[in-house]
Amino acid sequence: MRKVLIAIITLSSMFFVACKEEQQKPKVIYDEAGAKGQVKKIDSTEIKVADLPVHMEGTKYLIHPIGDIRVYDDSNRSYGSSRTNGVSYAISNYNRFEITGYFENLKFQHVDSTALRPLTDKKIQIQTATYLNTLTARYKKNVLLYTLVDADTNQDGKVDVNDIKSLYISDASGREFKKLSQDSQELIDWNLIEAQGRIYFRTIEDINKNGAFDKNDKVHYHYVDLLKDNWEPVTYEPVN
């Protein structure tokens, strides 16, 4: 009985250590090139598809989310309800002024045209695309904000939710697409202040280079004046 008890304790300890190692998987791996890694080529049998277009009220453009279909078993869930033979053909969700999901590009189409133009030619994973409709109503400014991943920062060969999340901006046509947050800084959150026509956002920097974002790292504060033509982030220090 004593030997059995010792064996159980040993196995439990091994399981605990394995779980702890899995939880501590770094979000950033540094090398000589820095934190912003290049995406490695990996074999894939996924097929690219486009969701049906959406039109955000107040704009003159249709938006087509582009991504890869994935195969699911019956125990898994997927975006949307477009499923055939265990394959989900929906890659995003649409909630009036926001598209959410995990997709690799957006294509924009003017309502009076058949031409489609991609948002970017870079390898990215878009998680949200938000139309600032209240900004349009007040200032006649058409702006889209994106939270996305633009680099394989943990060097696992994929650009996905396990990498650093960034903040991007464009106009409603997908043009003027640019990055607002800095490389190697994880986006925490953002907020629109309509009275000023500004967005405020916070990022966190891994200043101790341990590959994780924790209490020992530095939080940065920024705002962008959306009423100006050049959307340049300005740093401010509310804590000091």
C-alpha positions in Angstrom: 0.0 0.0 0.0 2.9 2.4 0.8 4.5 1.7 -2.6 1.2 2.4 -4.4 0.9 5.7 -2.4 4.4 6.8 -3.4 3.8 6.0 -7.0 0.6 8.1 -7.0 2.4 11.0 -5.4 5.2 10.7 -8.0 2.9 10.7 -10.9 0.9 13.6 -9.5 4.1 15.6 -9.1 5.2 14.9 -12.7 1.7 16.0 -14.0 1.9 19.2 -12.0 5.3 20.0 -13.4 4.2 19.3 -16.9 1.1 21.6 -16.5 3.2 24.4 -15.0 5.7 24.2 -17.9 2.8 24.4 -20.4 1.3 27.4 -18.6 4.6 29.3 -18.6 5.1 29.1 -22.4 6.6 32.4 -23.4 4.8 34.8 -25.8 8.0 36.3 -27.0 11.3 34.5 -27.9 14.3 36.7 -28.5 17.1 36.1 -30.9 19.7 38.2 -32.7 17.0 39.6 -35.0 14.9 40.8 -32.0 11.4 39.9 -30.9 9.8 40.4 -34.3 10.3 37.0 -35.9 9.7 35.9 -39.5 7.0 33.3 -40.1 8.4 29.9 -40.9 7.0 27.9 -43.8 4.9 25.0 -42.7 2.8 22.4 -44.6 -0.9 23.2 -44.6 -3.9 21.5 -46.1 -6.3 24.4 -45.2 -8.3 26.0 -47.9 -8.8 29.8 -48.2 -12.4 31.0 -48.2 -14.2 34.3 -48.0 -17.2 35.0 -45.8 -20.1 36.7 -47.4 -19.6 40.5 -47.4 -20.8 42.8 -44.7 -21.7 46.5 -45.0 -21.2 48.8 -42.0 -23.8 51.5 -41.9 -22.3 54.9 -42.7 -19.7 53.6 -45.1 -19.7 53.1 -48.9 -17.8 49.8 -48.8 -18.4 46.1 -48.5 -15.9 44.1 -46.4 -15.1 40.5 -47.3 -13.2 38.6 -44.5 -10.6 36.2 -45.9 -9.3 33.1 -44.1 -8.8 29.4 -43.9 -11.4 26.8 -43.3 -10.8 24.3 -40.5 -12.1 20.8 -39.9 -13.9 20.2 -36.6 -15.2 17.2 -34.8 -18.7 17.3 -33.2 -17.3 18.3 -29.8 -15.8 21.6 -31.1 -17.5 24.9 -31.8 -16.8 27.3 -34.7 -17.7 30.8 -35.8 -21.1 31.2 -37.4 -23.3 28.3 -38.4 -22.1 27.5 -41.9 -21.1 23.9 -41.5 -21.1 21.0 -44.0 -19.7 17.5 -43.3 -17.8 18.7 -40.2 -16.2 21.7 -41.9 -16.9 25.2 -40.9 -17.1 27.7 -43.8 -17.6 30.7 -41.5 -14.4 32.4 -40.4 -15.9 35.5 -38.7 -18.8 37.0 -36.7 -20.4 40.3 -37.5 -22.1 42.5 -34.9 -23.2 45.6 -36.7 -20.1 47.8 -36.3 -17.5 45.1 -35.6 -16.1 42.0 -37.3 -14.5 39.4 -35.0 -12.8 36.1 -35.6 -9.4 34.8 -36.7 -8.9 35.8 -40.4 -5.9 36.7 -42.4 -7.1 39.6 -44.5 -10.0 41.8 -45.5 -11.0 42.8 -49.0 -12.8 46.1 -49.6 -15.4 46.7 -52.4 -17.0 50.0 -53.1 -20.8 49.6 -53.3 -20.8 50.9 -56.9 -18.0 48.7 -58.1 -17.1 45.0 -58.6 -13.4 45.5 -57.9 -12.0 44.1 -54.6 -8.8 45.5 -52.9 -7.0 43.7 -50.1 -6.3 45.5 -46.8 -2.6 44.3 -46.8 -0.2 41.9 -48.5 1.5 41.0 -45.2 1.1 37.8 -43.2 -1.2 38.7 -40.3 -4.1 37.4 -38.2 -6.9 39.9 -37.7 -9.0 39.4 -34.5 -11.3 42.4 -34.6 -12.1 45.2 -37.1 -14.2 47.9 -35.5 -15.9 50.8 -37.3 -16.0 54.0 -35.2 -19.5 54.9 -36.2 -20.0 57.5 -33.4 -16.9 59.3 -34.7 -18.5 59.4 -38.2 -21.8 60.8 -36.8 -20.0 63.6 -34.9 -17.0 64.5 -37.1 -17.7 62.9 -40.5 -14.5 60.8 -40.1 -14.6 57.2 -41.3 -12.2 55.1 -39.3 -11.6 51.4 -38.8 -9.5 50.1 -35.9 -8.0 46.6 -35.9 -6.5 44.3 -33.2 -4.3 41.8 -34.9 -1.1 39.8 -34.8 1.6 40.8 -37.4 4.6 38.7 -36.4 5.6 35.2 -35.2 7.0 36.6 -31.9 7.1 33.2 -30.1 8.8 31.6 -33.2 6.5 28.5 -33.4 6.0 28.9 -37.2 2.5 30.5 -36.9 1.0 33.9 -36.6 -1.8 33.4 -34.1 -3.2 34.4 -30.7 -0.1 33.1 -28.9 1.9 36.0 -30.4 1.9 39.7 -29.5 -1.3 41.6 -30.3 -1.0 45.0 -32.0 -3.3 48.0 -32.8 -3.8 49.2 -36.4 -5.9 51.8 -38.1 -7.3 52.6 -41.6 -10.0 54.6 -43.2 -13.3 53.0 -44.1 -12.0 51.9 -47.6 -9.1 50.0 -46.0 -6.6 52.6 -47.2 -4.0 54.4 -45.0 -3.5 51.1 -43.1 -0.9 51.6 -40.5 0.4 50.4 -37.1 -0.3 52.5 -34.0 1.3 50.3 -31.3 5.1 49.7 -31.2 6.8 46.5 -32.1 7.3 44.1 -29.2 4.6 45.8 -27.1 1.4 43.9 -26.3 -1.8 45.8 -26.8 -3.8 45.9 -23.5 -6.9 47.8 -24.5 -8.1 50.9 -26.3 -10.9 53.5 -25.9 -12.6 56.1 -28.0 -13.2 59.6 -26.4 -15.8 61.2 -28.7 -15.6 64.6 -27.1 -11.9 64.9 -28.2 -12.0 62.8 -31.4 -9.2 60.7 -29.9 -8.5 57.1 -29.2 -6.5 56.2 -26.1 -4.7 52.9 -25.8 -2.3 51.0 -23.5 0.5 48.6 -24.3 2.9 46.6 -22.1 6.6 46.2 -22.8 8.6 43.1 -21.7 11.5 45.2 -20.3 13.1 42.3 -18.4 13.1 40.2 -21.6 11.8 37.1 -19.9 9.3 36.4 -22.8 6.2 37.0 -20.7 4.2 40.1 -19.8 3.9 40.5 -16.0 3.9 42.9 -13.1 7.6 43.6 -13.6 7.1 45.1 -17.1 6.3 48.6 -18.2 2.9 49.9 -19.2 2.9 52.6 -21.9 0.0 55.1 -22.5 -0.8 56.7 -25.9 -3.4 58.6 -27.7 -4.1 59.4 -31.4 -6.0 62.5 -32.6 -8.3 61.1 -35.3 -9.3 64.6 -36.4 -5.8 65.1 -37.9 -4.7 63.8 -41.2 -1.6 62.1 -39.8 -2.6 59.5 -37.2 0.5 59.6 -35.1 0.5 58.2 -31.6 1.4 60.6 -28.8 2.8 59.2 -25.5 1.5 60.6 -22.2 2.3 59.7 -18.6 -0.8 59.6 -16.4 1.0 57.7 -13.6 3.9 60.1 -13.1 
